[in-house]
Amino acid sequence: MRVVIAEDLALLRDGLARLLRDNELEVVAAVADGPGLLAAAEAERPDVAIVDIRLPPTFTDEGLRAALELRRRLPGVAVLVVSQYVEHVYAAELLEEARGGGIGYLLKDRIPDVRDFVEAVRRVAGGGTALDPEVVSQLFARRSRDEPLERLTPREREVLALMAEGRSNAGIGEALVLTIGAVEKHVASIFAKLRLPVSETDNRRVLAVLAYLQQD
C-alpha cells in the first residue's frame, strides 16, 4: 500500500512516516503543503493520501482544498484528513466526496493509538470510510431533531454511529457485546426507519448513512 503524507510540522510528518513504515505501509512522499501534495500524488499515484486540514500559507483549509482537488484529479486515490478539532463545515464538505468511498476524517488525538490509526488508513485505502467517533457524535447531535433519527432506539443509534465510523457487523457486535444476528436485525431496522436501501456491501451501507446525515 502506497501512502503520501501532507503535514507541515516536520516532527509529526516524520513520525507519521516512521509509524506507517513500521506497519508495512510504503510512504512514497511526505510533503509540507497543498501544491506539494498534488505534485507528489500525480507523480507517485498512491493508494491513499493522509492530509492535515490546515496547511501553509494561511493554515485554514489549504489541506482540505488540496485533498478535494486531488480527488477530482485522481478519483481512485483515497483521502484521510486529520485535524486538531471537529470542523463541521470542513467535515460536511469532505463527506460530499464520501459517495465514492475511500474517505476518512480523524482527530489527531487518535494518531497515538497506532493500531486503530493504521486500521483506519487501511480501511480508507480499501475504499471504506473512517470517521472519528467525535465527528460522528457531533454530526448526530446537529441532526438530533430530525424526525427519522428520532425514530431510532438508543441501541440503534449506537449501531448507526459505529456503522458511520466504518465498523463491520462483527466489529459492531464486539463493541456492543451483541451477536452478529442481533446486529443484523438492528441494521435492518435502521435502514427501514431511515428509508435507506439495504446493501450487503458494508462500504455502500456506510456511505448511504453518511449521505443521509448530509441532507438538509
Secondary structure as a PSIPRED ss2 file (coil, helix, strand):
# PSIPRED VFORMAT (PSIPRED V4.0)

   1 M C   1.000  0.000  0.000
   2 R E   0.000  0.000  1.000
   3 V E   0.000  0.000  1.000
   4 V E   0.000  0.000  1.000
   5 I E   0.000  0.000  1.000
   6 A E   0.000  0.000  1.000
   7 E C   1.000  0.000  0.000
   8 D C   1.000  0.000  0.000
   9 L C   1.000  0.000  0.000
  10 A H   0.000  1.000  0.000
  11 L H   0.000  1.000  0.000
  12 L H   0.000  1.000  0.000
  13 R H   0.000  1.000  0.000
  14 D H   0.000  1.000  0.000
  15 G H   0.000  1.000  0.000
  16 L H   0.000  1.000  0.000
  17 A H   0.000  1.000  0.000
  18 R H   0.000  1.000  0.000
  19 L H   0.000  1.000  0.000
  20 L H   0.000  1.000  0.000
  21 R H   0.000  1.000  0.000
  22 D H   0.000  1.000  0.000
  23 N C   1.000  0.000  0.000
  24 E C   1.000  0.000  0.000
  25 L C   1.000  0.000  0.000
  26 E E   0.000  0.000  1.000
  27 V E   0.000  0.000  1.000
  28 V E   0.000  0.000  1.000
  29 A E   0.000  0.000  1.000
  30 A E   0.000  0.000  1.000
  31 V E   0.000  0.000  1.000
  32 A C   1.000  0.000  0.000
  33 D C   1.000  0.000  0.000
  34 G H   0.000  1.000  0.000
  35 P H   0.000  1.000  0.000
  36 G H   0.000  1.000  0.000
  37 L H   0.000  1.000  0.000
  38 L H   0.000  1.000  0.000
  39 A H   0.000  1.000  0.000
  40 A H   0.000  1.000  0.000
  41 A H   0.000  1.000  0.000
  42 E H   0.000  1.000  0.000
  43 A H   0.000  1.000  0.000
  44 E H   0.000  1.000  0.000
  45 R C   1.000  0.000  0.000
  46 P C   1.000  0.000  0.000
  47 D C   1.000  0.000  0.000
  48 V E   0.000  0.000  1.000
  49 A E   0.000  0.000  1.000
  50 I E   0.000  0.000  1.000
  51 V E   0.000  0.000  1.000
  52 D E   0.000  0.000  1.000
  53 I C   1.000  0.000  0.000
  54 R C   1.000  0.000  0.000
  55 L C   1.000  0.000  0.000
  56 P C   1.000  0.000  0.000
  57 P C   1.000  0.000  0.000
  58 T C   1.000  0.000  0.000
  59 F C   1.000  0.000  0.000
  60 T C   1.000  0.000  0.000
  61 D C   1.000  0.000  0.000
  62 E H   0.000  1.000  0.000
  63 G H   0.000  1.000  0.000
  64 L H   0.000  1.000  0.000
  65 R H   0.000  1.000  0.000
  66 A H   0.000  1.000  0.000
  67 A H   0.000  1.000  0.000
  68 L H   0.000  1.000  0.000
  69 E H   0.000  1.000  0.000
  70 L H   0.000  1.000  0.000
  71 R H   0.000  1.000  0.000
  72 R H   0.000  1.000  0.000
  73 R H   0.000  1.000  0.000
  74 L C   1.000  0.000  0.000
  75 P C   1.000  0.000  0.000
  76 G C   1.000  0.000  0.000
  77 V C   1.000  0.000  0.000
  78 A E   0.000  0.000  1.000
  79 V E   0.000  0.000  1.000
  80 L E   0.000  0.000  1.000
  81 V E   0.000  0.000  1.000
  82 V E   0.000  0.000  1.000
  83 S E   0.000  0.000  1.000
  84 Q C   1.000  0.000  0.000
  85 Y C   1.000  0.000  0.000
  86 V C   1.000  0.000  0.000
  87 E C   1.000  0.000  0.000
  88 H H   0.000  1.000  0.000
  89 V H   0.000  1.000  0.000
  90 Y H   0.000  1.000  0.000
  91 A H   0.000  1.000  0.000
  92 A H   0.000  1.000  0.000
  93 E H   0.000  1.000  0.000
  94 L H   0.000  1.000  0.000
  95 L H   0.000  1.000  0.000
  96 E C   1.000  0.000  0.000
  97 E C   1.000  0.000  0.000
  98 A H   0.000  1.000  0.000
  99 R H   0.000  1.000  0.000
 100 G H   0.000  1.000  0.000
 101 G C   1.000  0.000  0.000
 102 G C   1.000  0.000  0.000
 103 I E   0.000  0.000  1.000
 104 G E   0.000  0.000  1.000
 105 Y E   0.000  0.000  1.000
 106 L E   0.000  0.000  1.000
 107 L E   0.000  0.000  1.000
 108 K H   0.000  1.000  0.000
 109 D H   0.000  1.000  0.000
 110 R H   0.000  1.000  0.000
 111 I C   1.000  0.000  0.000
 112 P C   1.000  0.000  0.000
 113 D C   1.000  0.000  0.000
 114 V H   0.000  1.000  0.000
 115 R H   0.000  1.000  0.000
 116 D H   0.000  1.000  0.000
 117 F H   0.000  1.000  0.000
 118 V H   0.000  1.000  0.000
 119 E H   0.000  1.000  0.000
 120 A H   0.000  1.000  0.000
 121 V H   0.000  1.000  0.000
 122 R H   0.000  1.000  0.000
 123 R H   0.000  1.000  0.000
 124 V H   0.000  1.000  0.000
 125 A H   0.000  1.000  0.000
 126 G C   1.000  0.000  0.000
 127 G C   1.000  0.000  0.000
 128 G C   1.000  0.000  0.000
 129 T E   0.000  0.000  1.000
 130 A E   0.000  0.000  1.000
 131 L E   0.000  0.000  1.000
 132 D C   1.000  0.000  0.000
 133 P H   0.000  1.000  0.000
 134 E H   0.000  1.000  0.000
 135 V H   0.000  1.000  0.000
 136 V H   0.000  1.000  0.000
 137 S H   0.000  1.000  0.000
 138 Q H   0.000  1.000  0.000
 139 L H   0.000  1.000  0.000
 140 F H   0.000  1.000  0.000
 141 A H   0.000  1.000  0.000
 142 R H   0.000  1.000  0.000
 143 R C   1.000  0.000  0.000
 144 S C   1.000  0.000  0.000
 145 R C   1.000  0.000  0.000
 146 D C   1.000  0.000  0.000
 147 E H   0.000  1.000  0.000
 148 P H   0.000  1.000  0.000
 149 L H   0.000  1.000  0.000
 150 E H   0.000  1.000  0.000
 151 R C   1.000  0.000  0.000
 152 L C   1.000  0.000  0.000
 153 T C   1.000  0.000  0.000
 154 P H   0.000  1.000  0.000
 155 R H   0.000  1.000  0.000
 156 E H   0.000  1.000  0.000
 157 R H   0.000  1.000  0.000
 158 E H   0.000  1.000  0.000
 159 V H   0.000  1.000  0.000
 160 L H   0.000  1.000  0.000
 161 A H   0.000  1.000  0.000
 162 L H   0.000  1.000  0.000
 163 M H   0.000  1.000  0.000
 164 A H   0.000  1.000  0.000
 165 E H   0.000  1.000  0.000
 166 G C   1.000  0.000  0.000
 167 R C   1.000  0.000  0.000
 168 S C   1.000  0.000  0.000
 169 N H   0.000  1.000  0.000
 170 A H   0.000  1.000  0.000
 171 G H   0.000  1.000  0.000
 172 I H   0.000  1.000  0.000
 173 G H   0.000  1.000  0.000
 174 E H   0.000  1.000  0.000
 175 A H   0.000  1.000  0.000
 176 L H   0.000  1.000  0.000
 177 V C   1.000  0.000  0.000
 178 L C   1.000  0.000  0.000
 179 T C   1.000  0.000  0.000
 180 I H   0.000  1.000  0.000
 181 G H   0.000  1.000  0.000
 182 A H   0.000  1.000  0.000
 183 V H   0.000  1.000  0.000
 184 E H   0.000  1.000  0.000
 185 K H   0.000  1.000  0.000
 186 H H   0.000  1.000  0.000
 187 V H   0.000  1.000  0.000
 188 A H   0.000  1.000  0.000
 189 S H   0.000  1.000  0.000
 190 I H   0.000  1.000  0.000
 191 F H   0.000  1.000  0.000
 192 A H   0.000  1.000  0.000
 193 K H   0.000  1.000  0.000
 194 L H   0.000  1.000  0.000
 195 R C   1.000  0.000  0.000
 196 L C   1.000  0.000  0.000
 197 P C   1.000  0.000  0.000
 198 V C   1.000  0.000  0.000
 199 S C   1.000  0.000  0.000
 200 E C   1.000  0.000  0.000
 201 T C   1.000  0.000  0.000
 202 D H   0.000  1.000  0.000
 203 N H   0.000  1.000  0.000
 204 R H   0.000  1.000  0.000
 205 R H   0.000  1.000  0.000
 206 V H   0.000  1.000  0.000
 207 L H   0.000  1.000  0.000
 208 A H   0.000  1.000  0.000
 209 V H   0.000  1.000  0.000
 210 L H   0.000  1.000  0.000
 211 A H   0.000  1.000  0.000
 212 Y H   0.000  1.000  0.000
 213 L H   0.000  1.000  0.000
 214 Q H   0.000  1.000  0.000
 215 Q C   1.000  0.000  0.000
 216 D C   1.000  0.000  0.000
